[in-house]
Amino acid sequence: MLAGFFYALISHILEKKLNMANCSFSIPFNGSAVDIKTKAENAIVNAKGTFTGDASAGNFKVPTPVGEIAGTYTISECAIDIKISDKPFLVGCKMIEDKLTAYINPVV
């Protein structure tokens, strides 16, 4: 009986550790909020994801080979704030931030 308790406890801890969601970051941008929203929506939809929102706020889900990434965004005058609520263990927050930054602000 005690073994079952410890198994459940360890399973719960590992599930929380392996999920490792809840990262947030802000990406500055040049251009209008509508332009950034359109860029983000096109990228997510082209990746077979879902995007719901407008030029001020919304949410998204995008599949990856190792699991789904889900989050929300808000857009201000000069930055898009992103909060990741769910992501695969193998995909780090910094990796997501770097990919989105490169897409939103490509080096010319």
N, C-alpha and C positions, 0 to 999 in steps of 0.2 A: 504494500500500500504506500509506503514511504517512497519507494522507487518510482511509482507512478507520479507522485507529487513532484519529485525532482526532475523527472523527464518532462513534465508539463512546464515547469519553471524554466528549464534550460531551453526548451523549444520556443517559449515566449521571448526569452532574452535574445536568442539567435535570430528570430524573426525580426525583432526590432533593430538589431545591429545590422543584419544583412540588408534590410530595406534602405536604411540610411537616407531617407528623404529629407525634406524640409531644408533646402538651401535657398538662399536668396542673393540677388545681386542686382546692380543697376548698370545699364549700358548707356553712355551718352551717345547722342546722334545729332547729325545735321539734317535739316529738312523738316517737313511737316509731320505731325502726328498721323495724319491720314496715309502719308507715304510709308512710314514705318509699319503701321498696321497692315497695309496692303502687302508689303514685303514679307512680313512674318506669316500672314495668312497664306500667301502663295507657297512659301517654303513648306509649311506644315501640311497643307492640302496635297501638294506634290509628293510629299513623303507618306501619303495615305493616312494622314492624321485628321483630327477634327479640330476646328477652330470656331469659337463663338465669342463675339465681342464687337467693339467698335473702336473709334480712335481715342477712347479714354481708358477702357478696361475690358477684360474678358478672360477666357480660359482656353486651354488647349490640351490636347493629348496627341502624342506622336509615337508610333511604334519604332522599336529598334530591334536588331537581331537578338538582343539579350533581354528584352522586356520593354514595357511602355514607360514613357516619360510623360508626366502630367503636371500642369501648373497653372498659375494665373499671371496676368500682367496688368500693369497700369502705366499709362503714358502721360508724362508731363511735358512741359515746353521743350525740354532739351534732353530727356532721358526716358528710357523704358525700364521700369522696375519689374523684375521677374522673381516669382516665388515658385520653386519646385516642390510639389506636394508628394510626388511619388516618382521613383526612379529605380532602375536595376542597381544592384550592389556593384556590378562591374563598371558602372558609368559614374565617374566622379563629378562633383559639382563644378570643379574647375574646368573639366572637359566640356561640360555643357556651356558654361559661360564663355569659354574661348571660341567654341564653334559659333555661338550666337553673335558674339562680338565681331568675328570675322565676316559673318553674313550681313550684319547690320551696317558695319563700317568697313567695307572691303578696302584693302590697300591697293591703290591704283598704281 
